[in-house]
Amino acid sequence: MRGRAGGIAAILVTSVLWGTTGTAATFAPAAGPLAIGAAALGIGGLLQAAIALPALRRAQQALRTHAGLVALGAVAVAIYPLAFYSSMRLGGVAIGTVVSLASAPLASGVLERVIERLPLSRWWKLAALLGILGSGMLCLARAGDSAASAPATAASIGLGLVAGTTYALYSWVVHRLMGHEVGRAASMGAVFGAGGALLMPVLLLTGAPLLHSAQAFTAAAYTALVPMFLGYFLFGLGLTRVRPSTATTLTLTEPAVAAVLAVLVVGERLSGLGWTGLTVIGVALVVLALTPANVEADPGALRLRRGGSGAERADDVRSRADRNSADRNSGALPSDVLSGAMPTDGHGTAPDSTHVDSSTGPTEVITRRP
């Protein structure tokens, strides 16, 4: 499948794979969450870089230009698995996964709204609200059945929020690099490879228990190769076709998968409230899949027009972009981006120009106006 539908499909498959990570980690009880997290995304990240070596060589100059952005994404990649697996260890598979993934759409939406000035549609807000509501139901259901102490549950929720924020951040960084004409493979390879390298010292310090049994080693190898390596490969494909806000909301499938596996495999209990939460998450995904994430804004703001019958032709927009583009410096540094400055598009196109955003798929056109 191509276009937005293909991106949605790739990210949904990814989220199902990710939903198995918490259950897999329970097969290595002697290993701490830091060891599992460092092995999963550390090895998975280095493998992403390994398969992207040709693309990384071709994109050397662009990656140097945006080295700060790559570094920001790498730090987020390194923090995410440590917080995520620690959250699951403290609060259980369901609650840790739910809080981590339910907080990601909010963080992603804030990034796009504040930094890129992209207004989010009412449908996206409804989908995110339903997803968070359903995830909250799952969280409450798990907390009500858990024998864990209140401090442990609170720590699990806090770490889950950290994981969700860093997940949204590195998703945005990868998408941003693609917007600067760094290819998908190079963007993923650079960010995840650097993040994986940052995790190697953690693995060396904490990973010995993973070698003590074949079961623990197999669990670590599975999380690194399938959910992390294959999953993030598919996730990168998806980010070339949908915005990070859409991607992070689609991955709300993960807590649903994790909750079901926690009940069927791990033995965690899920009440009627929990199953209701799963249903609400399903509704959120349907809303998101059938509606656009961004909307037409008032004059003076960003406008997103989706393709199809009645849409303006992308060729006309490209021709206007060609007339408006000038030979300017294309490198908006991450510090400029994070301070709220309007970014350029990788061609040096100024904020008052019109261009096709190829990273969101062939049917989406963005117009920036002063």
C-alpha positions in Angstrom: 0.0 0.0 0.0 1.1 3.5 -0.7 0.4 6.9 0.7 -1.3 7.6 4.0 -3.0 4.2 4.2 0.3 2.5 3.8 1.8 4.6 6.5 -1.1 3.8 8.8 -0.7 0.1 8.1 3.0 0.1 8.8 2.6 1.9 12.1 -0.2 -0.4 13.2 1.9 -3.5 12.6 4.7 -1.8 14.5 2.5 -1.0 17.5 1.4 -4.7 17.6 5.0 -5.8 17.7 5.8 -3.2 20.4 2.9 -4.5 22.4 4.7 -7.7 22.9 7.8 -6.2 24.5 6.5 -6.0 28.1 5.4 -9.6 28.0 8.8 -10.7 26.6 10.6 -8.9 29.4 8.8 -11.0 32.0 10.7 -14.0 30.7 13.9 -12.5 32.0 12.9 -11.7 35.7 16.5 -11.8 36.9 17.5 -9.0 34.6 16.7 -5.5 35.6 14.6 -3.1 33.4 17.7 -1.1 32.5 19.4 -4.2 31.1 16.3 -5.2 29.1 15.8 -1.6 27.8 19.5 -1.1 26.9 19.6 -4.5 25.1 16.4 -3.9 23.2 16.9 -0.4 21.8 20.7 -0.4 22.1 21.2 -3.4 19.9 18.1 -2.6 17.8 19.4 1.0 17.2 22.9 -0.2 16.2 21.3 -2.6 13.7 19.2 0.3 12.3 22.5 2.2 11.7 24.2 -0.9 10.2 21.5 -1.4 7.5 21.5 2.3 6.8 25.3 2.7 6.2 25.1 3.5 2.5 22.4 6.0 3.1 24.4 7.5 6.0 27.4 8.0 3.8 25.3 9.8 1.2 23.7 12.0 3.8 26.9 12.9 5.7 26.8 16.6 4.8 23.1 17.0 5.7 23.5 15.1 9.0 26.5 17.4 9.9 24.3 20.4 9.1 21.7 19.1 11.5 24.0 17.5 14.0 22.2 19.1 16.9 18.9 17.7 15.8 20.4 14.2 15.6 21.9 14.6 19.0 18.5 15.6 20.5 16.9 12.6 18.9 19.7 10.2 20.1 19.3 11.4 23.7 15.6 10.8 23.5 16.1 7.3 22.1 18.5 6.5 24.9 16.2 7.7 27.7 13.0 6.1 26.3 13.7 2.3 26.9 15.2 2.9 30.3 12.1 4.8 31.4 9.7 2.5 29.6 10.9 -0.8 31.0 11.3 0.7 34.5 7.7 1.9 34.4 6.5 -1.6 33.4 8.7 -3.3 36.1 7.2 -1.0 38.8 3.6 -0.9 37.8 3.0 -3.9 35.6 3.0 -4.5 31.8 -0.4 -2.9 31.2 0.0 0.2 33.3 3.5 0.9 32.1 2.7 0.5 28.5 -0.6 2.5 28.8 0.8 5.5 30.5 3.9 5.7 28.2 1.9 5.5 24.9 -1.1 7.5 26.0 1.1 10.5 26.9 2.9 10.4 23.5 0.1 12.0 21.4 -0.2 14.9 23.8 3.6 15.6 23.7 3.6 15.1 19.9 0.7 17.5 19.4 2.4 20.1 21.6 5.6 19.8 19.5 3.8 20.3 16.2 1.6 23.1 17.5 4.2 25.1 19.3 7.3 24.5 17.2 5.9 24.0 13.7 2.7 26.1 14.2 0.5 23.3 12.8 -3.1 23.5 14.0 -4.6 20.1 14.9 -8.1 19.2 13.8 -11.0 18.6 16.1 -11.0 15.0 14.9 -7.4 14.5 15.9 -8.2 16.1 19.3 -11.2 13.8 19.7 -9.1 10.7 18.8 -6.3 11.7 21.2 -8.9 12.4 23.9 -10.6 9.0 23.4 -7.2 7.3 23.3 -6.1 8.9 26.5 -9.5 8.2 28.1 -9.4 4.5 27.2 -5.8 4.3 28.3 -6.7 5.9 31.6 -9.4 3.3 32.1 -6.9 0.5 31.5 -4.5 2.2 34.0 -7.2 2.5 36.7 -8.3 -1.1 36.1 -4.7 -2.3 36.5 -4.1 -0.1 39.6 -7.2 -1.4 41.2 -6.2 -5.0 40.8 -2.5 -4.5 41.6 -0.9 -5.3 44.9 1.8 -2.7 44.2 2.3 0.2 46.7 1.1 3.7 46.0 4.7 5.0 45.7 5.5 2.3 43.2 2.4 3.1 41.1 3.2 6.8 41.2 6.8 6.2 40.1 5.5 3.9 37.3 3.2 6.7 36.0 6.0 9.3 36.2 8.4 7.1 34.3 5.7 6.4 31.8 5.2 10.1 31.2 9.0 10.5 30.6 8.9 7.5 28.2 5.9 9.0 26.3 7.6 12.4 26.0 10.9 11.1 24.7 9.1 8.8 22.3 7.2 11.7 20.8 10.4 13.8 20.7 12.5 11.3 18.7 9.5 10.6 16.4 9.4 14.4 15.7 13.2 14.6 15.2 13.1 11.8 12.6 10.2 13.4 10.8 12.0 16.8 11.0 15.2 15.3 9.5 13.1 13.9 6.6 11.7 17.4 6.1 15.3 18.6 5.7 15.7 16.1 2.8 17.6 13.6 4.8 16.3 10.2 3.6 14.2 7.9 5.8 17.0 5.3 6.2 19.6 7.9 7.0 17.3 9.7 9.5 16.5 6.5 11.3 20.0 5.1 11.1 21.6 8.3 12.5 19.1 8.9 15.4 18.7 5.3 16.5 22.4 4.4 15.8 23.6 7.3 18.0 21.0 6.4 20.6 22.0 2.8 20.6 25.6 3.8 21.1 24.6 5.8 24.2 22.9 2.7 25.6 25.9 0.5 25.3 27.6 1.5 28.6 24.3 0.8 30.3 24.1 -2.6 28.8 27.7 -3.4 29.8 27.1 -2.4 33.4 23.7 -4.1 33.8 23.4 -6.8 31.2 25.2 -9.8 32.8 22.0 -11.4 34.0 20.8 -11.7 30.4 23.6 -14.3 29.8 22.7 -16.4 32.9 20.0 -18.4 31.1 18.9 -19.3 27.6 15.4 -17.9 28.4 16.7 -14.5 29.4 19.0 -14.3 26.5 16.2 -15.3 24.1 13.9 -12.7 25.6 16.5 -10.0 25.1 17.3 -11.1 21.6 13.6 -11.1 20.7 13.0 -7.6 22.0 16.1 -6.3 20.1 15.4 -8.0 16.8 11.7 -8.1 16.4 9.9 -5.2 18.2 12.8 -2.8 18.2 14.7 -3.5 14.9 11.9 -4.7 12.7 9.3 -2.5 14.5 11.3 0.7 14.1 12.1 -0.1 10.5 8.4 -0.2 9.8 7.9 2.9 12.0 10.3 4.8 9.8 8.4 3.8 6.7 5.2 5.0 8.3 6.7 8.4 9.3 7.4 9.1 5.6 3.6 9.0 5.0 2.0 10.4 8.1 2.8 13.2 10.6 4.3 12.3 14.0 1.1 13.3 15.8 -0.8 10.7 13.7 1.8 8.1 14.2 1.9 8.4 18.0 -1.8 8.3 18.2 -2.0 5.2 16.0 0.4 3.5 18.4 -2.2 3.6 21.0 -2.9 0.1 19.7 0.2 -1.0 21.6 -1.3 -0.7 25.1 -4.3 -2.6 24.0 -2.1 -5.4 22.7 0.0 -5.2 25.9 -3.0 -5.4 28.1 -4.4 -8.5 26.4 -1.1 -10.2 26.6 -0.6 -9.2 30.2 -3.9 -11.0 30.9 -3.5 -14.1 28.7 0.3 -14.7 29.1 1.5 -12.9 32.2 -1.6 -13.5 34.3 -2.4 -9.9 35.2 -6.1 -9.4 35.8 -8.2 -6.9 33.7 -11.6 -5.8 35.0 -14.7 -4.7 33.1 -13.3 -1.1 33.2 -10.1 -2.3 31.5 -12.0 -4.0 28.7 -14.1 -0.9 28.3 -10.8 1.0 27.9 -9.7 -1.3 25.1 -13.0 -0.6 23.3 -12.5 3.2 23.6 -9.0 2.9 22.2 -10.4 1.0 19.3 -12.8 3.9 18.6 -10.0 6.4 18.8 -8.0 4.5 16.1 -11.1 4.4 13.8 -11.6 8.1 14.1 -7.9 8.8 13.5 -7.7 6.5 10.5 -10.7 8.0 8.7 -10.0 11.7 9.3 -7.2 14.2 8.7 -4.9 15.1 11.6 -4.5 18.7 10.4 -7.0 21.3 9.3 -7.4 24.3 7.1 -6.4 27.3 9.2 -7.5 30.9 8.9 -5.5 33.1 6.6 -2.2 33.9 8.2 -1.9 30.3 9.6 -0.9 27.0 8.1 -3.3 25.4 5.6 -3.4 21.7 4.9 -5.4 20.4 2.0 -5.9 16.8 1.5 -5.9 15.3 -2.0 -8.8 13.6 -3.8 -11.7 15.0 -5.7 -12.0 18.8 -5.4 -8.5 19.2 -4.1 -6.1 21.7 -5.7 -3.5 20.0 -7.9 -0.1 19.5 -6.3 1.6 20.5 -9.5 0.2 24.0 -9.2 1.6 24.3 -5.7 5.0 23.0 -6.8 5.2 25.6 -9.4 4.4 28.4 -6.9 7.0 26.9 -4.6 9.6 27.0 -7.4 8.9 30.7 -8.0 9.1 31.6 -4.3 12.2 29.5 -3.5 15.5 31.3 -3.4 19.1 30.1 -2.7 19.1 30.6 1.0 20.8 28.7 3.8 18.7 25.7 4.5 20.0 24.8 7.9 17.7 26.0 10.7 19.5 24.8 13.8 17.7 22.8 16.4 18.2 25.6 18.9 16.4 28.0 16.5 13.6 25.4 16.1 13.2 24.8 19.8 13.1 28.5 20.5 9.9 28.7 18.3 11.5 30.1 15.1 9.6 29.2 12.0 11.7 26.5 10.2 12.9 26.4 6.7 12.1 23.3 4.6 15.5 22.0 3.6 15.6 23.9 0.3 16.0 27.2 2.0 12.3 28.0 1.4 11.2 30.8 3.6 8.2 30.5 6.0 6.1 32.6 3.7 6.3 30.2 0.8 4.3 27.3 -0.4 5.6 23.8 -0.8 4.6 20.1 -1.0 5.4 18.2 2.2 6.5 14.9 0.7 7.1 13.4 4.2 3.4 13.4 4.9 2.5 11.5 1.7 1.6 12.3 -1.8 -1.9 13.5 -1.0 -1.1 16.2 1.6 -0.1 19.8 0.7 0.9 22.4 3.1 0.7 26.2 2.5 2.4 28.6 4.8 1.3 32.2 4.6 2.6 35.3 6.4 
